[in-house]
């Protein structure tokens, strides 16, 4: 067992020498990938931010929202494109995939006369279809409640926890 020393360049040689010859080559390749990953990530983030977000004027406005940094904005802008192309807020939300769905296929029941009818119970089913958009907004909210103590959302979360709400339910 090599432990954590294989991840640092100082203790790597000793850790690699403990491996059998057949495994050493694969481990060296994996270490090279591990060493290259931070630089590749920095370059990808830089390209993402400069090409996707900062090329559009709305990105500066979106970045002023708590929890929305340059990475989340550069993911958000290509999905929404321009909310001004829609007549109402509701239509823009549905098209972007952020509309709340309150129906499902199990909402239909057989009536007394044998015909199918929609059940009276309406339950919120969650985000409609865009999981990337959901990830962006949940990540922004999580950032606010865990790191930005001056924001009202953070205070509401803390009040919910203090009132006895479970943490996973206080997030919603």
VOTI-904487 format. One record per residue (C-alpha): residue in three letters; x, z, y. Coordinates in steps of 0.02 Angstrom, whole numbers, plus 50000, padded with zeros to 5 digits. Last residue first. Example, Ala and Ser with C-alpha at 12.3 -4.5 7.8 and 13.67 -1.06 7.14 Angstrom:
# residues 2
rest|u|w|v
Ser|50684|50357|49947 $
Ala|50615|50390|49775 $
# end
This chain:
# residues 172
rest|u|w|v
Unk|48212|49956|51165 $
Unk|48374|50055|51172 $
Unk|48281|50221|51167 $
Unk|48220|50174|50993 $
Unk|48399|50164|50924 $
Unk|48444|50327|51011 $
Unk|48296|50425|50939 $
Unk|48181|50488|51075 $
Unk|48188|50677|51101 $
Unk|48152|50689|51287 $
Unk|48338|50704|51322 $
Unk|48368|50536|51235 $
Unk|48233|50454|51340 $
Unk|48302|50530|51500 $
Unk|48477|50466|51454 $
Unk|48409|50291|51430 $
Unk|48315|50296|51595 $
Unk|48474|50355|51684 $
Unk|48576|50212|51609 $
Unk|48441|50087|51660 $
Unk|48449|50155|51838 $
Unk|48636|50111|51853 $
Unk|48764|50240|51910 $
Unk|48826|50281|51735 $
Unk|48886|50105|51697 $
Unk|48977|50117|51530 $
Unk|48861|50154|51384 $
Unk|48690|50114|51456 $
Unk|48748|49964|51556 $
Unk|48856|49889|51419 $
Unk|48714|49906|51294 $
Unk|48597|49816|51414 $
Unk|48721|49674|51436 $
Unk|48747|49661|51248 $
Unk|48559|49658|51220 $
Unk|48543|49520|51350 $
Unk|48680|49410|51277 $
Unk|48631|49439|51095 $
Unk|48450|49392|51132 $
Unk|48508|49234|51217 $
Unk|48613|49190|51065 $
Unk|48467|49230|50949 $
Unk|48352|49104|51032 $
Unk|48192|49100|50931 $
Unk|48045|49203|50991 $
Unk|48111|49376|51028 $
Unk|48009|49514|50950 $
Unk|47852|49526|50844 $
Unk|47740|49620|50965 $
Unk|47583|49665|50873 $
Unk|47408|49596|50895 $
Unk|47272|49669|50785 $
Unk|47109|49571|50793 $
Unk|47149|49463|50642 $
Unk|47129|49275|50663 $
Unk|46993|49203|50553 $
Unk|46993|49107|50388 $
Unk|46824|49064|50315 $
Unk|46750|49150|50163 $
Unk|46589|49210|50248 $
Unk|46654|49388|50251 $
Unk|46813|49335|50344 $
Unk|46980|49299|50260 $
Unk|47124|49360|50367 $
Unk|47251|49271|50476 $
Unk|47385|49369|50570 $
Unk|47508|49351|50426 $
Unk|47574|49188|50495 $
Unk|47639|49276|50649 $
Unk|47581|49317|50824 $
Unk|47641|49417|50974 $
Unk|47799|49319|51014 $
Unk|47898|49374|51166 $
Unk|47974|49232|51266 $
Unk|48163|49227|51281 $
Unk|48186|49059|51196 $
Unk|48245|48963|51349 $
Unk|48085|48861|51342 $
Unk|47977|49016|51328 $
Unk|48063|49104|51472 $
Unk|48052|48952|51587 $
Unk|47867|48935|51548 $
Unk|47832|49118|51588 $
Unk|47926|49109|51753 $
Unk|47812|48969|51812 $
Unk|47826|48784|51861 $
Unk|47990|48756|51773 $
Unk|48139|48653|51835 $
Unk|48192|48797|51947 $
Unk|48253|48898|51797 $
Unk|48407|48787|51787 $
Unk|48520|48768|51634 $
Unk|48446|48913|51532 $
Unk|48556|48888|51379 $
Unk|48708|48816|51469 $
Unk|48708|48961|51595 $
Unk|48694|49104|51470 $
Unk|48856|49082|51373 $
Unk|48962|49066|51532 $
Unk|48865|49214|51603 $
Unk|48906|49320|51451 $
Unk|49091|49279|51467 $
Unk|49099|49303|51656 $
Unk|49017|49474|51653 $
Unk|48833|49518|51640 $
Unk|48816|49706|51615 $
Unk|48751|49742|51789 $
Unk|48695|49583|51878 $
Unk|48825|49520|52005 $
Unk|48888|49399|51872 $
Unk|48721|49308|51881 $
Unk|48743|49272|52067 $
Unk|48921|49210|52043 $
Unk|48864|49100|51898 $
Unk|48727|49018|52001 $
Unk|48855|48911|52092 $
Unk|48903|48813|51935 $
Unk|49080|48764|51886 $
Unk|49122|48948|51870 $
Unk|49017|48967|51715 $
Unk|49053|48831|51589 $
Unk|49223|48757|51630 $
Unk|49315|48904|51708 $
Unk|49238|49040|51600 $
Unk|49248|48950|51434 $
Unk|49423|48884|51469 $
Unk|49487|49058|51512 $
Unk|49400|49136|51362 $
Unk|49475|49005|51246 $
Unk|49650|49033|51318 $
Unk|49636|49222|51300 $
Unk|49572|49205|51122 $
Unk|49712|49087|51071 $
Unk|49839|49207|51145 $
Unk|49763|49357|51055 $
Unk|49751|49263|50888 $
Unk|49932|49204|50875 $
Unk|50002|49367|50804 $
Unk|49863|49383|50675 $
Unk|49887|49202|50622 $
Unk|50074|49233|50600 $
Unk|50035|49391|50502 $
Unk|49918|49293|50387 $
Unk|50055|49165|50355 $
Unk|50178|49305|50316 $
Unk|50052|49384|50197 $
Unk|50027|49219|50106 $
Unk|50214|49199|50086 $
Unk|50237|49379|50026 $
Unk|50105|49372|49890 $
Unk|50205|49283|49755 $
Unk|50364|49378|49800 $
Unk|50280|49546|49769 $
Unk|50248|49651|49925 $
Unk|50361|49797|49975 $
Unk|50474|49681|50076 $
Unk|50324|49633|50183 $
Unk|50300|49814|50236 $
Unk|50484|49834|50284 $
Unk|50480|49674|50384 $
Unk|50317|49720|50470 $
Unk|50368|49889|50539 $
Unk|50425|49827|50709 $
Unk|50303|49681|50727 $
Unk|50154|49795|50714 $
Unk|50008|49749|50602 $
Unk|50106|49777|50440 $
Unk|50135|49957|50490 $
Unk|49951|50000|50467 $
Unk|49965|50042|50283 $
Unk|50078|49945|50164 $
Unk|50000|50000|50000 $
# end
